[in-house]
Amino acid sequence: MTIVYIYEANSLECIARPTVTTIEEFKKNPSLFYPDWNAEKHIWNETEYQNPVFENGNLREATKEELYKDGKYI
């Protein structure tokens, strides 16, 4: 069992943390684990990010420079 983190694509807010049997099963049928799944509105990852950035099709943690620019890092 593992946890998948589901993010709202527009805001990058983590909106769900379903426990899945395997990542492969989640990929085959995300709605089985998260009934509200919508591939156009949601992004999933195996990592929970505090300050997520979606860039070039990848979700990652924001850099210190990005946080500073957004006023989140002093």
Secondary structure as UniProt FT lines:
FT   STRAND          2..3
FT   STRAND          5..8
FT   TURN            9..11
FT   STRAND          14..16
FT   STRAND          19..20
FT   HELIX           23..28
FT   HELIX           30..33
FT   TURN            35..36
FT   TURN            39..41
FT   STRAND          42..45
FT   STRAND          52..55
FT   TURN            56..57
FT   STRAND          58..61
FT   HELIX           64..69
FT   TURN            70..71
//
